[in-house]
Amino acid sequence: MLAVSRVEKHNPLKSGAIAQKRAALKGETSGRVTEIKELTFDTVREDAIQYGLATDVTYQINAGKEASIFLAQWRGHHIILKAYRLWQSSHKMSKKKGYIAQGTSKRTHFILGMMEDLAVMEYDYLMNCFRAGVHVPTPIGRVGNYLTMRFIGDGAQPAPQLKDVHLENPEKVLDQILDDYLLMYSKAHYVHGDLSKYNILWWQERPWIIDVPQAVIVNKWSNMVRVEKLLMRDIRNVLRHFEDYDIYRDPEHILEVFLSEYIPENLKNYRELRSEGIELL
């Protein structure tokens, strides 16, 4: 882990470094008439270097629903830079209701605050999974709506997705994936929410779980019916890929193993209390 990179402390009641930069550029001009532009590669590179997240940004690898992924460098080491986009995002805010930031009841219409919250959550998810022993990209730094993490790949070549790899020992790999996911659930207390052959990389002869920003926290306030549904969906998605190798396992049994390892104490009897016909999501 390249611990020398910057991690900005998050305070939902105070503006972060990127927000302060925008305010400085705006000056005394009202935000309603200030021109707001989408992030460009040059802007991303400038911000990453200025705020100590990277020493260089090489090129954009791809763009997801809410963030763009860049290959960056930290003093000669390849790392991943993820930039949550300000406007071209699948996340929408109501013009009437606005957005309530994490850790506060303060309502705002400042979309940069929402993008920063998403970066903060993903950094925390990755760090907690890493500490629990899950094979995920190690988080390195986070400033504003940017975060950096370990690059999974060789040289400048990203590791392939599981879907593009022919496995020599698929039974072992399936066990590794399920073991890692069990750690994510029972120790870090997250449900991935979108686990599949597309969000698992193959590197150094083992699988690595990626793309965790949509993870669901499992705690005493959780809806365990929803948690169970998401777990089952993830398990089925993984098992479906390994059926191509003629490997078949019972998803119901795997689900029960997960639930036997962890359910918040106050929700142990959630199945008994569940009303008939309740929606799972």
C-alpha positions as CSV (number, residue, x, y, z in Angstrom):
1,M,0.0,0.0,0.0
2,L,1.4,3.4,-1.0
3,A,0.6,5.2,2.2
4,V,2.4,8.3,1.2
5,S,-0.6,9.4,-0.9
6,R,-3.0,11.8,0.6
7,V,-6.2,10.9,2.5
8,E,-8.4,13.9,3.1
9,K,-10.4,13.8,6.4
10,H,-14.1,13.9,5.6
11,N,-16.3,16.4,7.5
12,P,-19.8,16.5,6.1
13,L,-20.3,20.0,7.7
14,K,-17.2,21.5,6.0
15,S,-16.1,21.9,2.4
16,G,-13.4,19.6,1.1
17,A,-10.3,20.7,-0.9
18,I,-12.0,20.4,-4.3
19,A,-15.0,22.4,-3.2
20,Q,-12.7,25.0,-1.8
21,K,-10.9,25.2,-5.1
22,R,-14.2,25.7,-6.9
23,A,-15.2,28.4,-4.5
24,A,-11.9,30.2,-4.9
25,L,-12.3,30.2,-8.7
26,K,-15.9,31.4,-8.4
27,G,-14.8,34.4,-6.2
28,E,-17.7,36.7,-5.4
29,T,-19.8,35.4,-8.3
30,S,-23.2,33.8,-7.5
31,G,-23.1,30.0,-8.0
32,R,-26.2,30.3,-10.2
33,V,-24.3,32.2,-12.9
34,T,-21.0,30.5,-12.6
35,E,-20.2,28.2,-15.5
36,I,-19.8,24.6,-14.4
37,K,-18.0,22.2,-16.7
38,E,-17.6,18.4,-16.6
39,L,-14.2,17.1,-15.7
40,T,-11.7,16.9,-18.5
41,F,-8.6,14.8,-18.5
42,D,-6.4,17.9,-18.0
43,T,-8.5,18.9,-15.0
44,V,-8.3,15.4,-13.5
45,R,-4.5,15.3,-14.0
46,E,-4.1,18.8,-12.5
47,D,-6.2,18.0,-9.4
48,A,-4.6,14.6,-8.8
49,I,-1.1,16.1,-8.8
50,Q,-2.0,19.3,-6.9
51,Y,-3.7,17.4,-4.1
52,G,-1.0,14.7,-3.7
53,L,-3.0,11.7,-5.1
54,A,-0.6,11.0,-8.0
55,T,2.6,12.2,-9.5
56,D,1.1,11.7,-13.0
57,V,-2.0,10.5,-14.8
58,T,-1.4,8.5,-17.9
59,Y,-4.7,7.9,-19.6
60,Q,-8.4,7.1,-19.0
61,I,-9.1,3.3,-18.9
62,N,-12.9,3.4,-18.9
63,A,-16.0,5.1,-17.6
64,G,-18.7,3.6,-15.5
65,K,-22.1,4.8,-14.6
66,E,-20.9,7.4,-12.1
67,A,-17.2,7.5,-12.3
68,S,-14.2,7.6,-14.7
69,I,-11.2,5.3,-14.2
70,F,-7.7,6.5,-15.0
71,L,-4.3,4.8,-15.0
72,A,-2.1,7.0,-12.8
73,Q,1.4,6.8,-11.2
74,W,2.8,7.4,-7.8
75,R,6.6,7.9,-8.1
76,G,6.9,5.3,-10.8
77,H,4.3,2.8,-9.4
78,H,1.1,2.3,-11.4
79,I,-2.1,3.1,-9.4
80,I,-5.8,3.5,-10.2
81,L,-7.3,7.0,-10.0
82,K,-11.1,7.1,-9.8
83,A,-13.0,10.3,-10.4
84,Y,-16.6,10.6,-9.5
85,R,-18.2,12.7,-12.2
86,L,-20.0,15.9,-11.2
87,W,-22.8,15.9,-13.8
88,Q,-22.7,12.9,-16.2
89,S,-23.7,10.5,-13.5
90,S,-26.5,8.0,-12.9
91,H,-27.0,9.5,-9.4
92,K,-29.7,12.2,-9.5
93,M,-30.8,14.8,-7.0
94,S,-34.3,16.2,-6.7
95,K,-34.3,19.9,-7.5
96,K,-36.9,20.3,-4.8
97,K,-35.6,17.9,-2.1
98,G,-31.8,18.2,-2.7
99,Y,-29.4,15.9,-1.0
100,I,-28.7,15.1,2.6
101,A,-25.0,14.5,3.2
102,Q,-23.6,11.5,5.1
103,G,-23.4,12.0,8.9
104,T,-25.6,15.1,9.0
105,S,-29.2,16.2,8.5
106,K,-28.1,19.2,6.5
107,R,-29.8,19.4,3.1
108,T,-28.0,20.7,0.1
109,H,-28.3,21.1,-3.6
110,F,-24.5,21.0,-4.0
111,I,-23.9,18.0,-6.2
112,L,-20.1,18.0,-5.5
113,G,-20.9,17.1,-1.9
114,M,-22.8,14.0,-3.1
115,M,-19.9,13.0,-5.4
116,E,-17.5,13.4,-2.5
117,D,-19.7,11.3,-0.2
118,L,-19.6,8.5,-2.8
119,A,-15.8,8.6,-3.0
120,V,-15.6,8.6,0.8
121,M,-17.9,5.6,1.0
122,E,-16.0,3.6,-1.6
123,Y,-12.7,4.4,0.2
124,D,-14.1,3.1,3.5
125,Y,-15.6,0.0,1.9
126,L,-12.3,-0.9,0.3
127,M,-10.3,-0.2,3.5
128,N,-12.7,-2.3,5.7
129,C,-12.7,-5.2,3.2
130,F,-8.9,-5.0,3.0
131,R,-8.6,-5.1,6.8
132,A,-11.0,-8.1,6.9
133,G,-8.7,-10.0,4.6
134,V,-10.7,-9.7,1.4
135,H,-8.7,-9.6,-1.9
136,V,-9.7,-6.1,-3.1
137,P,-7.7,-3.3,-4.6
138,T,-6.0,-1.7,-1.6
139,P,-7.2,1.9,-1.1
140,I,-4.4,4.5,-1.2
141,G,-5.7,8.1,-1.1
142,R,-8.9,10.2,-1.3
143,V,-9.5,13.9,-1.8
144,G,-12.9,15.4,-2.7
145,N,-14.5,13.2,-5.4
146,Y,-11.3,11.5,-6.3
147,L,-9.8,8.3,-4.8
148,T,-6.8,6.1,-5.6
149,M,-6.3,2.4,-5.2
150,R,-3.9,-0.4,-6.0
151,F,-3.6,-1.2,-9.7
152,I,-4.4,-4.9,-10.3
153,G,-2.4,-5.9,-13.3
154,D,1.1,-6.3,-14.7
155,G,3.0,-3.3,-16.0
156,A,0.4,-1.0,-17.4
157,Q,-1.8,-3.9,-18.5
158,P,-5.0,-4.2,-16.3
159,A,-5.8,-7.8,-15.1
160,P,-8.6,-9.5,-17.1
161,Q,-12.1,-9.9,-15.9
162,L,-13.1,-13.4,-14.8
163,K,-15.3,-13.7,-17.8
164,D,-12.3,-13.5,-20.2
165,V,-10.2,-16.2,-18.5
166,H,-10.1,-19.9,-18.9
167,L,-9.5,-21.4,-15.5
168,E,-7.3,-24.5,-15.0
169,N,-8.8,-25.2,-11.6
170,P,-12.2,-23.6,-11.5
171,E,-13.4,-25.5,-8.4
172,K,-10.6,-23.9,-6.4
173,V,-11.3,-20.5,-7.8
174,L,-15.0,-20.7,-6.9
175,D,-14.0,-21.6,-3.4
176,Q,-11.6,-18.6,-3.3
177,I,-14.4,-16.3,-4.5
178,L,-16.9,-17.6,-1.9
179,D,-14.3,-17.5,0.9
180,D,-13.5,-13.8,0.1
181,Y,-17.2,-12.9,-0.2
182,L,-17.9,-14.6,3.2
183,L,-15.2,-12.5,4.7
184,M,-16.7,-9.4,3.2
185,Y,-20.1,-10.3,4.6
186,S,-19.2,-11.7,8.0
187,K,-16.2,-9.6,8.9
188,A,-16.5,-6.3,7.0
189,H,-20.3,-6.6,7.2
190,Y,-21.1,-5.7,3.5
191,V,-23.1,-7.2,0.8
192,H,-21.4,-6.5,-2.6
193,G,-24.7,-6.0,-4.4
194,D,-23.4,-6.6,-7.9
195,L,-20.9,-9.5,-7.7
196,S,-20.5,-11.4,-11.0
197,K,-17.9,-12.4,-13.5
198,Y,-17.7,-8.8,-14.6
199,N,-16.6,-7.5,-11.2
200,I,-14.0,-10.1,-10.4
201,L,-10.5,-9.8,-11.8
202,W,-8.0,-12.6,-12.3
203,W,-4.4,-11.8,-11.3
204,Q,-1.5,-13.6,-9.7
205,E,-3.4,-16.9,-10.0
206,R,-6.3,-15.8,-7.9
207,P,-9.6,-13.8,-8.1
208,W,-9.8,-10.2,-6.9
209,I,-13.2,-8.6,-6.1
210,I,-13.7,-5.0,-7.5
211,D,-16.4,-2.4,-8.0
212,V,-17.7,-2.0,-4.4
213,P,-19.4,1.4,-4.4
214,Q,-22.9,0.0,-4.5
215,A,-22.2,-2.3,-1.4
216,V,-24.8,-2.4,1.3
217,I,-23.8,-2.2,4.9
218,V,-25.2,-4.9,7.2
219,N,-25.9,-3.7,10.7
220,K,-28.6,-3.5,13.4
221,W,-30.6,-1.0,11.2
222,S,-30.5,-3.2,8.1
223,N,-33.5,-4.7,6.3
224,M,-32.4,-8.3,6.4
225,V,-35.0,-9.4,3.9
226,R,-33.3,-7.1,1.4
227,V,-29.8,-8.2,2.5
228,E,-30.9,-11.9,1.9
229,K,-32.2,-11.1,-1.5
230,L,-29.0,-9.3,-2.5
231,L,-26.8,-12.0,-1.2
232,M,-28.7,-14.7,-3.1
233,R,-28.5,-12.6,-6.3
234,D,-24.7,-12.3,-5.9
235,I,-24.3,-16.0,-5.1
236,R,-26.4,-17.1,-8.1
237,N,-24.5,-14.7,-10.4
238,V,-21.2,-16.3,-9.4
239,L,-22.5,-19.9,-9.6
240,R,-24.0,-19.3,-13.0
241,H,-20.5,-18.5,-14.4
242,F,-19.0,-21.8,-13.0
243,E,-21.8,-23.9,-14.5
244,D,-19.9,-23.4,-17.8
245,Y,-17.2,-25.6,-16.1
246,D,-19.9,-28.2,-15.1
247,I,-19.7,-27.1,-11.5
248,Y,-23.0,-27.0,-9.7
249,R,-23.6,-26.0,-6.1
250,D,-26.7,-25.2,-4.1
251,P,-27.2,-21.5,-3.7
252,E,-29.6,-22.0,-0.9
253,H,-27.0,-23.9,1.1
254,I,-24.4,-21.3,0.5
255,L,-26.8,-18.5,1.6
256,E,-27.5,-20.4,4.8
257,V,-23.7,-20.7,5.5
258,F,-23.4,-16.9,5.1
259,L,-26.3,-16.2,7.4
260,S,-25.1,-18.6,10.0
261,E,-21.8,-16.6,10.2
262,Y,-23.4,-13.3,10.7
263,I,-26.8,-11.7,11.4
264,P,-27.0,-8.6,13.6
265,E,-28.0,-9.6,17.1
266,N,-31.2,-7.6,17.1
267,L,-32.3,-9.2,13.8
268,K,-31.7,-12.8,14.5
269,N,-35.4,-13.6,14.2
270,Y,-36.1,-11.5,11.2
271,R,-37.5,-14.5,9.3
272,E,-40.0,-15.3,12.0
273,L,-41.1,-11.7,12.1
274,R,-41.5,-11.3,8.4
275,S,-45.0,-10.8,7.3
276,E,-46.3,-13.0,4.4
277,G,-46.2,-11.3,1.0
278,I,-43.6,-8.7,2.0
279,E,-41.6,-7.4,-0.9
280,L,-37.9,-8.4,-0.8
281,L,-36.7,-5.1,-2.3
